[in-house]
């Protein structure tokens, strides 16, 4: 039986941007399971892509998979919330040397105490180095989230939550452990980082040339698995320097979010191209019509005030002028709705697994639509 290695996820809401309430991805057999929940309004549908690498079963390679539960990071808004758990996998074989890699197989995140979720500031998973323990092999799983304020003026929802309560999440992490003798399974770690200083809608990808490690024949096919990732959105540096208030508005709604890695292998040359990528947007399908309508509304106030004259007219013109000045000066104000620039940092850690001779991996992806506005906000798609 073949095994699927999770290689990343990317989703995009069709109508507008939403808070992070529920978010899940992972494979079970030949099926991808997706969970997404909008903040509160309006109802929405998401299109998504999930990447994978299929590796064949081999008598020389041991693959174990499981789910880590009980991770409940919690903390105040604007600050990172962290959680850690240790996974122990019983294995036979005594003290014989092995190569092993603990890989991220997916996850499920659910906000607790706030049905609408919180604005996205940061999300990261890291599976640590595998170590030997008396019962077999063990590794740590670290999770970090940062729920944060967004600078947009208008927010819908957040019912039942206040700043006096912690932001808490319930998280499950799917993991895959691959183990074999060193000569059977050479493993090469790779890391990719990306930084965006200012953006509204960004997709960044890169191409990293991968050659064969010393002693590995070019015919041996490399497979890729994710060890972890970290995506962080923040206010842009200039805003943080100039405004004490904007320094704390470090979160955003999500229109599009993605982090992934692809691998193309040339069997003749033994050269592979590793293509990590990240995508983020907090835009809306309404685009420019919304600030245009707000502008026309303020212009109507100004014209009406001029026509009326007197004290009432002066007050209306002053109100229009104040709203216009506020909208131009304040990020996310009426003339900047509904998106505010942000900075972004992304990191991907992965492992290249050079399979036994004759074994061939298969890289692929699945494109599907998520339309599940009712609990459990889950959908399935067949590969």
N, C-alpha and C positions, 0 to 999 in steps of 0.2 A: 504494500500500500504506500502510495506517495504521501509526502508531508508538504504542507503549505507554510511558507515563511511570510509573515506579514511585512510588507515593504512601504506602508504609508497610506495616507488618506487625504482627500481633498473634497470639500463640499462647498456649494454656493446656493444660498437662498434665492429664489426667483424674484420675490417682490421687494424685500427691503432687508435691513440688518436687524439682528436680534442679539439678546444677551446669551451668555453661556449657561444653560439650565441643565439639559441632559445631552451627553455626547458619548457615543460608543461606536466601536468598530472592531471587527475580528472575523475570523473564518472558522466555521465548523464543518468539517468535511469539504464538500464542493459548494458550500453556500457561504455567502457573506452576510453577516448580521450588522445592521446599522441602527443606531438609536439617536434621534435628534428631537429636541423640543424647542419651540420658539419661546421667547420671553413671555408675552401675553397676547399681543395683537400686532398686525392682523394675521389670520390664518395664512400659512405659507407652505411651499413645497420646495425641497432641496434636490438638486442634481449633484451626484457625487461620483468620484473615481476612487477605487481601492486597488493598490498594487500588491503583487505577490510573486514569490519564486517557488516553483514546485520542484522538490528534490525527491529522487526515487528512493525506495527502501533498499537498504544494503545490509547484508549480514555483518559487515565490518563497522557499521556506524549505528550507534544507539541514539534514538530520538525520543525524548520524553516531553510531554506537554501537560500543562496544568493551569490553574487559576489561583491567583493570590487574592485573598479577601481581607477584610478588616482594616483597610486603609481609610482613615477619616481625617484628613488634614483640616484644620480649623484655625481661624484667626480673624483679626480685625480687618476691615476693608482697607485696601491700599498696601497691605503688608503680605509678604510671601507666607503661605501656609504649607507646612511640610509634613510628610509621613514616611515611615520606613518599615519594611518587613523583611524577614529573612526566610528564604525558601530552602529546604533541605530535601534532596532527592536521593533515596536509597539506591545504591548500585553495587553490584558484585564486582569482582575483579581484583580485590585486594589492593596492594600498593603499586601495581603496574602503572607506569607513566601514561598519561592520556593528554590529548588536546581537547578542550571543551569550550563552548561558547553559550552563554545565556542570552537569549534573544527576546525582544518584545514581540508578543503575538497579537496584541490588540489591547483594548481597555474599554471600561465603561465608567462614566462620570455622572453623578446625580447630585444636584444641589439639594441641601437639606435645610429646612427652616425658611426657605424662600422659593416658592413655586416658580417664580419668574427667573431665578438665577441672578447672576451678577455680571457686570461688564467685564470683558476679557482684558486681563493684564499680562498673565503669563501662564504657560502650561509646559511642564517638563516631566519626562520619565527617564530614569537611568537604571539599567541592570548592571550590577557590579561584576567584578572579576570572580570567576568560579574558583572556589578553594576546597581542598579536601577536608572532610570531617570524619569522625569515626563511623558515622552511619552512611557515608557516601560522599556526595558533593553538595556544596551550599553556595548561595549567592544572595546579595541584598537587592532589594527593589526600592528605589527612592522616587518619591513623587513631590512635585512642587506646583502650587497654583497661586496666582495672585488676583483676587477679585478687586476691582478698583473703580474709582469714579470716572465717568466719561464727561467731557466738557460740553456736550450738546445740552441745550437748555431744557428741551421737552423730553420727558420720560413717561412711559405708560406702564403701569403695573407696580411691581415691588410691594404688593399687598401683603400684610402680615409680617413685615420685616422692618427693623429700625436699626439705627447706628449703635444701639445698646447691645445688640446681639451679634455674636460671632458669625462669620461666613463659614459654613461647614459643608463638606462634600463627602459622599460615600463613593469609594472607588474600588473597582475590581481590575486586576491586571492579568492578562493572558501571557504566559511565558512558554518558551520552547528551549529545551536544553539539548545540545548536540554534542556527542562524546565519541571519540575514537582514538586509536593509537596515533602517536605523532606522525608516523610515516604514512598513515592512511588518510589523515585529515589535517593538512597544513592550514593554519588560520592566520589571516592578516588583518589587523585592525585599521580602520580608516576613520577620519574625522573631517567634517566640513563645517565652515562657519560663514555667515553672511550678515551684513549690516546695512540697513537702509536708514539714511539720516532724515529723510522727509518723504512721506508718501501718502497717497489716498487709495490707490489700487496698484498693487505691486505683485509681479511674479518674477522670481529670480531662480535661475537654474545654472548649473555649471557642468563642465565635462572634465573628468579626472581620468587620465590614462592609467590603466592598471596593467602591469606586466606580471610575469610569473615570479614567485619567490625563488631564491636559490635552491636548486635540487628538484624543482617541480617541472615536469615535462609540459610543454606547451599544449599538448592535447587534453590535459586535465581541465575540466570545466569548472569555472568559479561560480558559486552561488553567493547571494548577498542576503544578509539578515540584519535587521536594525537592533542595535543595543540600547538606543535611546535617542531622545531629541529634546530640544528646548526652544520654545518660541515665546518671545517677550515683546510686547507693545508698550510704548511709553510716550509721554509728551515729547515734542521735538526740543532739542537742546536750547534753542533760542527762547522758547516760551518758558522753560524752566529757569533760565537765567534772569529773565525780565519780570517774571510775575511769581510772587509767593503763592498766589492762589492756584495758578495753572500748574505749579510744581506738583500738586497732589492729584490733578486730573490725569491719571496715568492709564486709564482703561478706555476701551472702545466697544461699541456694538460690533457684531460680526456679520458681514455680508458674505465673505468668502474666507475660508481658512484651509490651508493645506501644508503638509510636510511629507516628503516622500523621497525615495531613492530608486533609481532604475539601473540595470546592468545589462549591457550588450556584450556578448562574447564572440570573438572570431576564433573558430576552432583551428584554422590553418596557422595563424600567427601566434595564437595564445594570448593575444592582447585583448583586454576588455576595456570598455568605457563605462565609468561610473558616473551617473547623472543624478545628483541630489538636487532638490528644489524646495522652495517655500513660496506660498502665496497668501496674501492677506488683503482684505478690503473691508471698509465700513461704509460703503456707499449705499445708495438706494435706487430702486427702479424709477422713482419719481424724478431724479436728476435735477436739472435746472428749473423745471416748472414750479417747484415748491418755493425756492427763494424769489422767483419772479412774482408769484402770487402775493407773497409777503411784501415785496417792494411796491406792487400796485396798491395794496391795502394801505401802506404808509403814505403813498402819494395821494391817495384819496383823502386821508386825514388832512394833509397839507392843503390840498385844493379846497376842501370843505371849510377849513379854517379861514382861508383867504377870502372865500365868498361870504361867509357869515360875518367876519370882522368882529370888532368889539372884544370883550373879555373872553367869551366862549371861543371865538375864532383864534385868538392868541393862544389860548390853552391847547386847542387842537393842533395848531402849527408847532407849538413847543413840544407836544407829545410826539408828533411825527418826527421832528428833528432829533429828539432824544432817542427814539427807537432806532432811527437810522444810524446815529452815531454809535449807539450800543451794538447794533448789528454789524457795523464795520470793524469796530475795535475788539469785540469779544469773539474769540474762536468758537464757532458753533452758534453764533448769534443769528438773528433772522436772515441776514444777507449771506450767511455761510452755511445755512442748513442744507443737508442734514449731515455732512461729513466734515470732519476736522482732521488736519494733517497729523501724522504720528511718525515716530521712529520705530524701527523694528530690529531685533537681533534674533538670529536663528542658528541652531547648531544641530548637526546630525552626527551620530556615532554609529558605525556599522562594522560588521565583520565579514570578510571575504572567506568563504569556505571552499577550499579546493577539494572537490569530491574524488573518491577513488577512481582509478582509471577505468574507463568504460561507462561510468555513470554520467548522465547528462541532466543538467537542470533546465527548467523551462520558466522564463520570466513572462509575466502577463499582467493584465489589469482587467477590472470589471467596471463598466459604466452603468449606473442605475439611477432610479428616481426614488426619493424618500417622501412619502405622503402619509403621515401618521400623526394627525393632530390630537388624537385621543391616547390616553395611557394604554399600553406602556410605551408609546411613541417609538415603536420598533417596526422595522421592515426587514425582509429577507430577499436576497437576489441570488439566483443560481448561476454558477460559472458556466 
